[in-house]
Structures are given as C-alpha cells and as structure tokens.
C-alpha cells in the first residue's frame, strides 16, 4: 500500500476515535472507545491506590466465515 494512503487512513481512524465514534473495517474488525471507571488497586504489600478513570480503545476482530 502507498505510504500516503496509510497515513491518511490512520488519521481518519484517530479523528473518529477522538470523537468517541466506533470504526468498523470490513474483513478486519471494529475499534471502539470504552470508558473505564475509577477503581481501587491493592498491592501485595497492602498499599491501596486509587486508579483514575480513563478512556481506552478496544478492538473486536471480525468473525471468520466458515465454508
């Protein structure tokens, strides 16, 4: 593939993710933004830390059609 095409493709996907839209690529899968709530994490030494909320990107591969 052409380098310009790949750069443009990545930019479009990045813009859509920034706007919290999901992106489906036929034959590959879907990307979507998920919000993770704040939670407590306890380490083995007993220390407890509050983890901040954050947005993450999840990917779901497209199921393969079986012949």
Backbone as a printed PyTorch tensor [residue, N CA C, xyz], in Angstrom:
tensor([[[  0.8360,  -1.1800,   0.0000],
         [  0.0000,   0.0000,   0.0000],
         [  0.8800,   1.2430,   0.0000]],

        [[  0.3280,   2.2730,  -0.5050],
         [  1.0200,   3.5510,  -0.5840],
         [  1.1290,   4.1790,   0.8060]],

        [[  2.2720,   4.7540,   1.1200],
         [  2.5170,   5.3680,   2.4320],
         [  1.5390,   6.5130,   2.7150]],

        [[  1.2100,   7.3090,   1.6980],
         [  0.2570,   8.4160,   1.8830],
         [ -1.1140,   7.8890,   2.2710]],

        [[ -1.5340,   6.8000,   1.6180],
         [ -2.8340,   6.2070,   1.9320],
         [ -2.8660,   5.7460,   3.3860]],

        [[ -1.8200,   5.0460,   3.8240],
         [ -1.7850,   4.5530,   5.1940],
         [ -1.8120,   5.6960,   6.2040]],

        [[ -1.0780,   6.7580,   5.9420],
         [ -1.0850,   7.9070,   6.8470],
         [ -2.4660,   8.5430,   6.9090]],

        [[ -3.1240,   8.6760,   5.7560],
         [ -4.4670,   9.2520,   5.7180],
         [ -5.4630,   8.3500,   6.4530]],

        [[ -5.3380,   7.0470,   6.2650],
         [ -6.2110,   6.0800,   6.9220],
         [ -6.0730,   6.1830,   8.4390]],

        [[ -4.8490,   6.1910,   8.9240],
         [ -4.5970,   6.2860,  10.3690],
         [ -5.1560,   7.5960,  10.9130]],

        [[ -5.0110,   8.6680,  10.1860],
         [ -5.5180,   9.9720,  10.6350],
         [ -7.0430,   9.9570,  10.7550]],

        [[ -7.7270,   9.3520,   9.7910],
         [ -9.1920,   9.2760,   9.8340],
         [ -9.6350,   8.4390,  11.0380]],

        [[ -9.0030,   7.3020,  11.2540],
         [ -9.3540,   6.4550,  12.4020],
         [ -9.0870,   7.2070,  13.6970]],

        [[ -7.9660,   7.8890,  13.7980],
         [ -7.6170,   8.6480,  15.0040],
         [ -8.6600,   9.7420,  15.2710]],

        [[ -9.0790,  10.4540,  14.2440],
         [-10.0830,  11.5120,  14.4080],
         [-11.4060,  10.9380,  14.9030]],

        [[-11.8140,   9.8090,  14.3360],
         [-13.0710,   9.1930,  14.7490],
         [-13.0060,   8.7100,  16.1980]],

        [[-11.8690,   8.1600,  16.5860],
         [-11.7010,   7.7160,  17.9770],
         [-11.7370,   8.9110,  18.9290]],

        [[-11.1350,  10.0300,  18.5270],
         [-11.1390,  11.2370,  19.3580],
         [-12.5600,  11.7660,  19.5530]],

        [[-13.4260,  11.5400,  18.5740],
         [-14.8220,  11.9680,  18.6620],
         [-15.7060,  10.9020,  19.3090]],

        [[-15.0640,   9.8330,  19.8150],
         [-15.7450,   8.7250,  20.5040],
         [-16.6680,   7.9380,  19.5910]],

        [[-16.3600,   7.9000,  18.3020],
         [-17.1130,   7.0970,  17.3440],
         [-16.4310,   5.7440,  17.1820]],

        [[-17.2100,   4.7090,  16.9090],
         [-16.6030,   3.4070,  16.6300],
         [-16.2350,   3.3530,  15.1460]],

        [[-15.2530,   2.5190,  14.8350],
         [-14.7830,   2.3840,  13.4580],
         [-14.7950,   0.9030,  13.1150]],

        [[-15.5090,   0.5380,  12.0560],
         [-15.5770,  -0.8540,  11.6020],
         [-14.8390,  -0.9620,  10.2820]],

        [[-13.9240,  -1.9120,  10.2230],
         [-13.1840,  -2.1650,   8.9960],
         [-13.6050,  -3.5450,   8.5160]],

        [[-14.3200,  -3.5790,   7.4060],
         [-14.8550,  -4.8330,   6.8920],
         [-13.7360,  -5.8330,   6.6340]],

        [[-13.9410,  -7.0370,   7.1380],
         [-12.9560,  -8.0910,   6.9640],
         [-11.8820,  -8.1030,   8.0340]],

        [[-11.8440,  -7.0590,   8.8780],
         [-10.8210,  -6.9690,   9.9180],
         [-11.4750,  -6.9790,  11.3040]],

        [[-12.2940,  -5.9820,  11.5920],
         [-12.9540,  -5.8890,  12.8900],
         [-13.3660,  -4.4720,  13.2190]],

        [[-13.6700,  -4.2450,  14.5020],
         [-14.1560,  -2.9420,  14.9470],
         [-13.3190,  -2.3970,  16.0950]],

        [[-13.1180,  -1.0850,  16.0670],
         [-12.4660,  -0.3580,  17.1420],
         [-13.5250,   0.5070,  17.8040]],

        [[-13.4850,   0.5930,  19.1410],
         [-14.4180,   1.4840,  19.8330],
         [-13.7700,   1.9950,  21.1090]],

        [[-14.2440,   3.1440,  21.5630],
         [-13.7370,   3.7600,  22.7830],
         [-14.5880,   3.2730,  23.9500]],

        [[-13.9290,   2.8040,  25.0020],
         [-14.6200,   2.3740,  26.2170],
         [-14.1310,   3.2260,  27.3800]],

        [[-15.0590,   3.6300,  28.2370],
         [-14.6970,   4.4070,  29.4180],
         [-14.5260,   3.4540,  30.5870]],

        [[-13.4040,   3.5590,  31.2620],
         [-13.1300,   2.7470,  32.4540],
         [-13.3000,   3.6440,  33.6730]],

        [[-14.0930,   3.1950,  34.6320],
         [-14.3470,   3.9690,  35.8370],
         [-13.1530,   3.9220,  36.7810]],

        [[-13.1430,   4.8550,  37.7090],
         [-12.1270,   4.8910,  38.7640],
         [-12.2690,   3.6310,  39.6190]],

        [[-11.1420,   3.0710,  40.0720],
         [-11.1980,   1.8930,  40.9320],
         [-10.0030,   1.8750,  41.8800]],

        [[-10.1170,   1.0560,  42.9150],
         [ -9.0420,   0.8960,  43.8890],
         [ -8.2020,  -0.3190,  43.4990]],

        [[ -6.8940,  -0.1610,  43.6110],
         [ -5.9850,  -1.2680,  43.3520],
         [ -5.1760,  -1.4980,  44.6190]],

        [[ -5.1530,  -2.7590,  45.0830],
         [ -4.3960,  -3.0730,  46.2910],
         [ -3.1920,  -3.9260,  45.9100]],

        [[ -2.0230,  -3.4640,  46.3100],
         [ -0.7840,  -4.1720,  46.0250],
         [ -0.5220,  -5.2370,  47.0980]],

        [[  0.4010,  -6.1460,  46.8160],
         [  0.7310,  -7.2340,  47.7440],
         [  1.2110,  -6.7290,  49.0990]],

        [[  1.8260,  -5.5550,  49.1220],
         [  2.3370,  -5.0210,  50.3900],
         [  1.2440,  -4.3110,  51.2030]],

        [[ -0.0090,  -4.3370,  50.7160],
         [ -1.1290,  -3.7390,  51.4420],
         [ -1.4440,  -2.3190,  51.0300]],

        [[ -0.6050,  -1.7140,  50.2420],
         [ -0.8190,  -0.3360,  49.7970],
         [ -2.0270,  -0.2840,  48.8480]],

        [[ -2.9130,   0.6820,  49.0640],
         [ -4.1020,   0.8590,  48.2380],
         [ -3.9640,   2.1600,  47.4630]],

        [[ -4.2010,   2.1000,  46.1740],
         [ -4.0720,   3.2650,  45.3070],
         [ -5.3610,   3.4050,  44.4970]],

        [[ -5.8360,   4.6420,  44.3720],
         [ -6.9990,   4.9140,  43.5190],
         [ -6.5020,   5.1120,  42.0900]],

        [[ -6.9880,   4.3080,  41.1860],
         [ -6.6360,   4.4290,  39.7790],
         [ -7.6470,   5.3690,  39.1230]],

        [[ -7.1940,   6.3550,  38.3760],
         [ -8.1150,   7.3390,  37.7950],
         [ -8.9490,   6.7470,  36.6550]],

        [[-10.0900,   7.3670,  36.3710],
         [-10.8690,   6.9150,  35.2260],
         [-10.1060,   7.2280,  33.9410]],

        [[-10.3600,   6.4260,  32.9070],
         [ -9.6870,   6.6710,  31.6380],
         [-10.4880,   6.0690,  30.4930]],

        [[-10.2220,   6.5630,  29.3010],
         [-10.8040,   6.0100,  28.0920],
         [ -9.7680,   5.1040,  27.4370]],

        [[-10.2190,   3.9460,  26.9870],
         [ -9.3360,   3.0160,  26.2920],
         [ -9.9700,   2.6290,  24.9680]],

        [[ -9.1550,   2.1410,  24.0600],
         [ -9.6530,   1.6710,  22.7620],
         [ -9.6640,   0.1560,  22.7840]],

        [[-10.8120,  -0.4200,  22.4450],
         [-10.8930,  -1.8710,  22.3760],
         [-11.0940,  -2.2870,  20.9200]],

        [[-10.5950,  -3.4580,  20.6060],
         [-10.6970,  -3.9980,  19.2590],
         [-11.3980,  -5.3480,  19.3330]],

        [[-12.4010,  -5.5300,  18.4550],
         [-13.1000,  -6.7940,  18.3420],
         [-12.8890,  -7.3170,  16.9280]],

        [[-12.1720,  -8.4410,  16.7800],
         [-11.9410,  -8.9610,  15.4330],
         [-13.2430,  -9.4640,  14.8150]],

        [[-13.3200,  -9.3880,  13.5110],
         [-14.4870,  -9.8640,  12.7950],
         [-14.4390, -11.3760,  12.7480]],

        [[-15.5740, -11.9990,  12.9440],
         [-15.6270, -13.4670,  12.9110],
         [-15.3950, -13.9450,  11.4770]],

        [[-14.6150, -14.9950,  11.3620],
         [-14.3270, -15.5820,  10.0490],
         [-15.5270, -16.4130,   9.5930]],

        [[-15.8860, -16.2730,   8.3430],
         [-16.9570, -17.0980,   7.7790],
         [-16.3760, -18.4450,   7.4030]],

        [[-17.0420, -19.5020,   7.8450],
         [-16.5600, -20.8400,   7.5260],
         [-17.3260, -21.3680,   6.3240]],

        [[-16.6270, -21.9750,   5.4000],
         [-17.2660, -22.5160,   4.1950],
         [-17.7500, -23.9110,   4.4300]]])
